[in-house]
C-alpha cells in the first residue's frame, strides 16, 4: 500500500534543517529570491493576498495619492481652490479633502477649482480616480468570483488499531454549506533519510487509501491509510513514527456547484504530528426530528483509546 514514485515536483534533495514542504494552509513553503519582477504579476499578487492585506494596501494607496495631489495643490496655490488660511496644517487638510472629493468624483461644492492650473490638475486627478476605482472594482469582483476550495482538515492526525493492524487517519469537511461532488484525494508520503554518502534525500510514496474517492460529501470524510506489509511505514515501530522526518502531502479535488467547475486544495501533516492510540469523536448526530446535525465544534475532537 505504498508504491514508490518519482519526485512529484518538490526535489529529491533535502537537508537536516529542512522544514515542511507544504504549509497547513495549503501553500508551498518556498522562499523565492532574486526572481524577475513583472508588472503583470501585480494583478495576480493582489488576487491572492488576504483580504486584510488587500484593503490595507488599498487604503495606503488612497492616502498616498491624495497626499501627492494635496502637495501639488499647495504648490500651485491653495487660493485657487479655497481661501488660504496661511496655516500650513489647515491649508494641507483643505487640499487633502479637496483631493479626496475629486479622486472619488464626489465633490461637495464647498471647494472648487477657480484657476487654470487647479482645473487641469483636478481634471487629471478625476481621471486617475476613475481608473483606480475601476481597477479596484475588477479586483474585488475577481477575488469574490475566483474558484477556490474551502476544505477544513482536522487539526489532528491519528494512528490507531484498525482491523488486524494499524491505520493512519485524518478527516476533512466542506466549510461551505454546499455538497462536495465527487471528491477525490491523493496522499503522498515524503520520507527524508541520510544516505551512505552523508546527504539527506527524500523518497516519495503514493499511499493507497481505504477510499480515495466518494460520490458526494455532505458531512465529514475520514481518510484511512492502513499500514499493511506493503506500506512504507510497516517496518517502523509506532513509537518511532513520530521521530521520523516525513510529511503527508494531500491533494483534494472536487466539483463545486457554486463555481460550476472543479476546484483543488492542498494540505500536509508531518509524522511528528501523529497522535498515537487516539480516535475521532463523532461530529454529527440526529435531533429529535431524525435530522442529521453536523456540529463543527466536534470536528477536531479526539479521544484516547483505552
N, C-alpha and C positions, 0 to 999 in steps of 0.2 A: 504493500500500500504506500509506496514511496518511490516512484520512478525518478532516477536522477536525470536531470535535464541540463541543457546548455544554459549559459549565462542569459537570463531574461532581459538584461539591459543595465544591470547595476555594476557590473565589473566583477571579475573573479578575485582580484587582489584586495587585501584588507590590511588592517593594522591593529595593533594591540589596543590602542585607544579609540578605535573606530566606534562611532555612535550608531544608533539605529538608522536604517535607510529610509524608512517611511515614518513620518510623524503620526501621532494618534489622530490628527485631523485629516489625514489622507494626503497631505502634501509631501513632496520629496524633500528629504533632509540634505539638501545640496546647497553649498555656498558658492555662488558664481562670482568670479573676479575678472577684471580686465576684459569683460565682454563688450563688443561694439555697441554703442548707443544709437538707437534709431528713433526718429521722431514718431514713426508709425506705431512703435511699441507702446507709446503713451496711452493710446486708447485701450489696448489690451490690459495694460497695468491698471488703469482706472476701473476697468470692468471687474477685476479680480480682487482688489483690496477690500478690506472690511468696510461696512457702512460707516462706522465711526471715523475711520481714516479718510474715507471718501468725503464726508461732509466737513471734516476738519480742513482738508486741502481746499475744498470749495470756499469755505469761509476765509481762509488765509488769502486765497486768490482774490476774493471780492474786496477785502480790506486793502490789499496791495495795489490793486488797480485804482481804487478810489483815492488812496493816498497819493499815488502818482499824479492823477489828474488834479487833485486839490493843490499840489505843489505848482503845477502848471498854471492854474487859475491865479494863484498868488503871484506868480512871476509876471503874468501879463497885467495884473492889477485887479484886485477883488472888487474895486468900484465899478467894473464893467458888469457885475452881477448884482451886487448889493452894496449899500453904503459901508465904507470902510470904518472900522472901529478904532484903528490904529493900535490894536492889541493883537499880537501875533497869534495867541491861542484862540481868541474869538474869531479872527479872520480865517484861520485854518479850519476851524469847525464849520463855519459857514460855507467855505469852499468844499469841504468834505461832504457836507449834507447836500449841497447842490450837485456834486458829482454823483452821489448815490441816487438822487432823483433822476438825473439824466441817464445814468447807466441802466437803470431799471425802466426807463421811459415813463416814469410815474409823473413827475412834475406837479408840485402842489400849486405853483403860480405865485408863491410869495417871493421867489427869486427867479430871475430870468436874465439871459444874456442881453446886454444892451449895446455891445460893441462888436466890431467885425471879427476880431480875433477870438473873443469869447464865443461868438456864434459858430465860427469854424470849428473850434475845438469841441464845443458841446455837440455839434452835429456828428463829428467823428466819434466821440465817446458814445453817442446813442447807437451808432452803427456797431461799435465794439460790443456794446451791451446786447444787441440783438443776436450777434454771432455767438457770444459767450453763453447766453441762456438757451439758445437753440442747441448748442453743443451739450450743455448740462442736461437738457431735457432728453436728448438722444441717449446720453449715458445712463440716466436714471431708468429710462424705458428698457435699455439693453440689460441693465443689471436685474430688473424685475423679470424680464422675459427670457433670460438666459437659462437654458435647460440645465438643471442641477439636481442631483440626487440629494435626498435628505434622510440618510440612514443613520440610525443610532446603534452603535455597537456597545455591548456590555463592557463595563469598566473592568470586569474580572474575566479571566480565562482559567478554567479549572481542569484538573486531572483527577479522575475518579475511576473506581471499578466499573466495568461495563462488560456485560456478558461474561465470558470466561477470561477476559484480560482487562486492560485498562483503556481509557479513551480520553482525549483532549476535547474540551467543549467550550464554546462561547455562543452567544446568541445576538441576534440583531432584530430590529423592528423599524418600521417606517415612522418617521417623525410627523409625517403628514397624515391627514385623515383619509387620504385615498388608498386604494389597494394596490400593492405592487404586483404587476402582471408578469408571470414567467420569470421570477428572479433566479439567477444562477450565480454561483460563487466558485472562484478558483483560489486555492490556498497553496502557496509556495513556501517551503521551508528553506531558509538560508542558514547554513551551519558554517561557522568560522573556526578553522583549526590551524595549528602550527605544523608546517610540513617538515620534511627531513633536511631542508637546507636553511631553515630558520625564518622562512617567510610565512605570513598569515594569508591564507587563501579561503575563499568562500566556495562551498558546494551547494547546489540548488536541487531541491526535490519537489516534484509536484505530488502533493498528498491526495490520496483517494479518500473520499468522504462517504459517510453513510448515505447522504443525499447531496448532490451538488446542484440540483435544480428542482424547483417545485412549480406548480401551475399558478398559484396566486398566494399572497401573503397578507391576510387581514389582521393577524395577531403577531406573535413572535416566532422566530425560527432559531432553533438550537442546532448549530452546526457541529457535527461529530466526526472526529478522526480517530478510528480505532487502531490502537497500537498492536498490530499483529506481527508475525515473523517478517513480513515484507516491509514493515515501517522502518525508516531510518532511525527511529528513536527506540527500537525494540530492545537493543542490547544495552541501553543506558538505564541505569537504576533510577527509579522515580525521584529519589532524594538528590541525585546528581544532575537531573534535568535542569533544575533552576540555576545550576552553576555553569551550564554550557553557554557558549556565545552563539546564540541563534535567534532568529526572528521569523515569525509567521507573517507573510505578505499576502494580504487579502485583496481580491478584486471582485466586486459585486456589480452585476449589470441587471437591469430590469426595464420593462416598458412602463413609462409613466404617462398615464392618460391625461394629466394636466398639460404636459408639453407635447403630447402626441408623438413621442419618439423614445428611443432607448437612451437611458442615462447610466452613468457609471460612478462608482465611488470606491476609493481605496482606504485601507486601514492596516494597522500592523499591531502585533503583540510580540514582546520579547519573551524568551523562555524563562527569564528570571521573574516574570510576572505571574507564572503559573501558581495557582492556589491548589495545594495538594489535599486530596480527600475532601473536597467540597462539592456541593451540588447547588443548582439554581433553585430558588423558590418559585412557585407558580406566579406568573404575572397577570393572570386573568382568572376570573371566577364568574359564577352565574348569580344574577339577582333573583328576587322573589318571582319575577315575571318570566324567569327562564332565559333572560337575555344575557349573552356573554358580555362581560365588562373587562376591558383591558386597562389595568392600572399601571401607569408608567413609573409610579413611585416604587414599585416592586421589581422593576425590570432588572436592576443591578444587584438585587439581593441574593446572597448565597448563604448556605448554612453548612456546617461541618457534618460529615457523615460519621455517625457513631458506630 
